[in-house]
C-alpha cells in the first residue's frame, strides 16, 4: 500500500467515524447552468492514479497520432478519466479518445468534454473537480487567445497544475499545445 493510499483510506475512515463530509474531490459537484459538457463512460471519479507521471503530450495540429496516446499517454493515465478542454462547442474527441485501441486495462474510464468559454465557468467547482481528478487532460485546438482570456488565473488553471503535480498527463493540439508554452503568440 502506498503512502497516498494509506492517507486516503485514513481520511475516509475518519470522515465516516466523525460524520464529516468528504473533500471536494471525493464527489462530483453540481454542474453550473450554462456549462456544456459531453460525457461518455463512468461519471464517478475512477479513483485510478497515474503511473510514472507526470507527462506532457504535445501535438502541433492536424491529425492526432494514435500511437502517442496508446503507447505514451494512456499507460500513464492508467485507465483513469480523460477530460477534454475547449472554448468552442464540440464533442469531436469523445468517441476517438474513448474507443482508441489500447492495451487491456488502459481504456479510459470516461472521457468528458468541458466547453469552458467564460471565466465564471473556469472558476466553477464542477470544472475544478473534473480537471483535478482527471488522469489525462487534453486541450483541443481553437483560439489560444480565448484560452488565455478565459482560463488564465482561474480555478481551471490551478486544477491543471494540481493534476500535473499528482502525475497526470497534460496534453494538447494546436492552440491547446501552444498555451502550454512559456511564451505565446497572441
C-alpha positions in Angstrom: 0.0 0.0 0.0 1.4 3.4 -1.0 1.7 6.3 1.4 -1.0 8.2 -0.6 -3.4 5.2 -0.4 -2.8 5.0 3.4 -3.6 8.7 3.8 -6.7 8.4 1.6 -8.0 5.3 3.5 -7.3 7.0 6.9 -9.2 10.2 5.8 -12.2 8.2 4.5 -12.4 6.2 7.8 -12.0 9.4 9.9 -14.7 11.1 7.8 -17.1 8.2 8.3 -16.5 7.9 12.0 -16.7 11.7 12.7 -19.7 12.2 10.3 -17.6 14.7 8.2 -18.2 15.5 4.6 -15.6 14.4 2.2 -13.3 16.9 0.5 -14.3 18.5 -2.8 -12.5 15.9 -4.9 -14.5 13.0 -3.4 -17.8 13.7 -5.1 -18.8 15.5 -8.3 -20.2 19.0 -7.6 -23.4 20.2 -9.4 -22.9 21.4 -12.9 -23.4 25.1 -13.2 -26.1 26.4 -15.5 -24.8 27.2 -19.0 -21.8 24.9 -18.8 -21.9 22.4 -21.7 -20.3 19.1 -21.2 -20.3 15.8 -23.0 -19.6 12.6 -21.2 -19.0 9.0 -22.3 -18.3 6.3 -19.7 -18.5 6.5 -15.9 -19.4 9.8 -14.3 -17.9 8.9 -11.0 -14.2 9.5 -10.3 -12.3 6.4 -11.4 -10.1 6.7 -8.3 -7.3 5.4 -10.6 -3.9 7.1 -10.1 -1.4 8.0 -12.8 1.6 5.7 -13.2 5.0 7.0 -13.9 3.8 10.6 -14.5 3.6 13.5 -14.8 3.8 13.6 -18.5 3.2 16.0 -21.3 1.9 15.1 -24.8 2.3 17.9 -27.4 0.8 17.7 -30.9 1.1 20.6 -33.4 -2.3 20.3 -35.1 -3.6 18.3 -37.9 -4.2 14.5 -37.4 -3.8 13.1 -34.0 -1.1 10.4 -33.5 -2.9 7.3 -32.2 0.4 5.7 -31.2 1.3 8.6 -29.0 -1.9 8.2 -27.0 -1.8 4.3 -26.9 1.9 3.9 -26.0 2.8 7.0 -24.2 -0.2 8.9 -22.6 -2.6 6.1 -21.8 -0.1 4.0 -19.9 0.5 7.0 -17.6 -3.3 7.7 -17.4 -3.7 4.1 -16.2 -7.3 3.6 -17.3 -8.4 6.7 -15.5 -10.5 9.6 -16.5 -9.8 11.8 -19.5 -11.1 15.4 -19.8 -11.1 17.5 -23.0 -11.0 21.2 -22.6 -12.1 23.7 -25.2 -13.9 27.0 -25.6 -15.8 26.1 -28.8 -18.9 23.8 -28.6 -17.9 20.4 -30.0 -17.5 16.9 -28.7 -15.2 15.8 -31.5 -12.8 13.9 -29.3 -15.3 11.8 -27.3 -15.5 8.7 -29.4 -11.9 9.0 -30.6 -10.3 9.1 -27.1 -12.8 6.6 -25.5 -12.6 4.0 -28.3 -8.9 4.2 -29.3 -7.5 0.7 -29.3 -5.2 0.3 -26.4 -3.7 -2.5 -24.2 -6.0 -4.2 -21.7 -6.7 -2.1 -18.6 -5.7 1.2 -20.3 -9.1 2.1 -21.8 -10.3 5.4 -20.2 -12.9 5.0 -17.5 -14.5 8.1 -19.0 -14.0 11.0 -21.4 -15.6 14.2 -20.6 -15.5 17.3 -22.8 -16.0 20.7 -21.0 -16.8 23.8 -23.0 -15.2 26.4 -20.8 -15.8 29.7 -22.6 -16.2 32.1 -19.7 -14.1 32.9 -16.6 -17.2 32.1 -14.5 -17.2 28.6 -15.8 -13.4 28.3 -15.4 -13.9 29.2 -11.8 -16.7 26.7 -11.1 -16.3 23.9 -8.6 -17.6 21.5 -11.2 -14.8 22.3 -13.7 -12.2 22.3 -11.0 -13.3 18.9 -9.8 -13.4 17.3 -13.2 -10.0 18.6 -14.1 -8.3 17.9 -10.8 -9.5 14.3 -10.7 -8.6 13.5 -14.3 -5.6 11.3 -15.2 -5.3 12.8 -18.7 -6.2 16.4 -19.8 -6.4 17.1 -23.5 -6.7 20.7 -24.6 -8.3 20.9 -28.1 -7.3 23.2 -30.8 -9.0 26.5 -31.1 -8.1 30.1 -30.4 -5.3 30.4 -27.9 -6.2 34.0 -27.1 -9.6 32.7 -25.9 -7.9 30.1 -23.7 -5.7 32.8 -22.2 -8.5 35.3 -21.6 -10.9 32.7 -20.2 -8.6 30.3 -18.3 -5.5 32.2 -17.0 -5.5 32.8 -13.3 -8.7 30.7 -12.7 -9.6 27.6 -10.7 -9.2 25.7 -14.1 -5.5 26.7 -14.4 -4.9 25.7 -10.8 -6.7 22.4 -11.3 -4.5 21.7 -14.4 -1.4 22.4 -12.3 -2.7 20.2 -9.5 -3.4 17.3 -11.8 0.1 17.6 -13.3 1.6 17.7 -9.8 -0.1 14.4 -8.9 1.2 12.7 -12.0 -1.4 13.2 -14.7 -0.8 13.7 -18.4 -1.3 17.2 -19.7 -1.7 17.3 -23.4 -3.0 19.3 -26.3 -3.0 20.0 -30.0 -2.6 23.3 -31.9 -3.8 26.1 -29.6 -4.1 23.5 -26.8 -0.4 22.8 -27.3 0.6 26.4 -27.7 -0.9 27.5 -24.4 1.4 25.2 -22.5 4.4 27.2 -23.6 6.2 29.8 -21.6 5.8 32.2 -24.5 2.6 32.6 -26.5 1.9 34.5 -29.7 -1.3 36.3 -29.0 
